[in-house]
């Protein structure tokens, strides 16, 4: 295990030396100020590459024991009723009625069954 870790560390050191030598050769080739630009570019590339190696915490999507919330569902049904009352009045009125029943159901459930 330690041999593999030290081999990886040696490889990383070799790559770092190669990067430093490449930046130095670019500086010697001509343009002044190239060293800082290349150094910033290299650091940015390494940060981007290393961002993919860190574990990401994933939040749970939904609880399995979450109860149905009729009050929460009444809101989008009511919005759909508002839109559809102009296009298809019978469907819009039906959706308003369903939303009203869901509101009554939600209020009754919240008043009768306390957690």
C-alpha positions in Angstrom: 0.0 0.0 0.0 2.8 2.4 0.9 4.7 1.5 -2.3 1.7 2.5 -4.4 1.2 5.8 -2.5 4.9 6.7 -2.8 4.8 5.8 -6.5 1.8 8.1 -7.0 3.5 10.8 -5.1 6.7 10.4 -7.2 4.7 10.6 -10.4 2.9 13.8 -9.2 6.3 15.3 -8.3 7.6 14.4 -11.8 4.6 16.0 -13.4 5.0 19.2 -11.3 8.7 19.4 -12.4 7.7 19.0 -16.0 5.2 21.8 -15.7 7.8 24.1 -14.1 10.3 23.3 -16.8 7.7 23.9 -19.5 6.8 27.3 -18.0 10.5 28.2 -17.7 11.1 27.3 -21.4 8.2 29.4 -22.5 9.6 32.4 -20.5 13.0 31.9 -22.1 11.4 31.7 -25.5 10.4 35.3 -25.7 7.6 37.1 -24.2 8.1 38.7 -20.8 5.3 38.2 -18.3 4.4 34.8 -19.8 5.4 33.0 -16.6 2.7 34.6 -14.4 0.1 34.0 -17.1 1.0 30.4 -17.6 1.2 29.9 -13.8 -2.3 31.2 -13.3 -3.5 29.1 -16.3 -1.9 26.0 -14.8 -3.4 26.6 -11.4 -6.8 27.1 -12.9 -6.5 23.9 -14.9 -5.5 21.9 -11.8 -8.3 23.4 -9.7 -10.8 22.4 -12.4 -9.4 18.9 -12.8 -9.3 18.3 -9.0 -12.9 19.6 -8.6 -14.1 16.4 -10.2 -12.2 14.1 -7.7 -13.9 15.4 -4.6 -16.9 13.5 -3.3 -20.2 15.3 -3.6 -22.8 15.2 -0.9 -26.1 14.3 -2.3 -29.2 15.4 -0.4 -32.0 12.9 -0.1 -34.6 13.6 -2.8 -37.8 12.8 -0.8 -38.8 11.0 2.3 -40.8 7.9 1.8 -43.1 8.6 4.7 -44.1 12.0 3.5 -47.9 12.3 3.5 -50.0 13.7 0.6 -50.6 17.4 1.0 -53.9 18.4 -0.5 -53.4 22.1 0.2 -50.2 22.1 -1.7 -51.8 20.3 -4.7 -54.7 22.7 -4.7 -52.5 25.6 -5.7 -51.4 24.3 -9.1 -54.8 22.8 -9.8 -56.3 26.3 -9.2 -53.7 27.9 -11.5 -54.6 25.4 -14.2 -58.2 26.2 -13.7 -57.5 29.9 -14.2 -55.8 29.2 -17.6 -58.3 26.7 -18.8 -61.5 28.6 -17.9 -60.7 30.9 -20.8 -59.9 28.1 -23.2 -62.3 25.3 -22.1 -64.8 26.8 -19.6 -66.2 23.5 -18.4 -62.8 22.0 -17.7 -61.7 25.2 -15.9 -64.8 25.2 -13.7 -64.2 21.5 -13.0 -60.6 22.2 -11.9 -61.8 25.1 -9.6 -64.2 22.6 -8.0 -61.4 20.0 -7.6 -59.2 22.7 -6.1 -62.0 23.8 -3.7 -62.5 20.1 -2.6 -58.7 19.7 -2.0 -58.6 22.9 0.1 -61.5 21.7 2.2 -59.9 18.2 2.5 -56.5 19.8 3.5 -58.1 22.1 6.1 -60.2 19.3 7.6 -57.2 17.0 7.8 -55.0 19.6 9.4 -57.7 20.5 12.0 -58.7 16.9 12.9 -55.3 15.1 12.8 -52.6 17.0 14.6 -49.1 15.6 14.6 
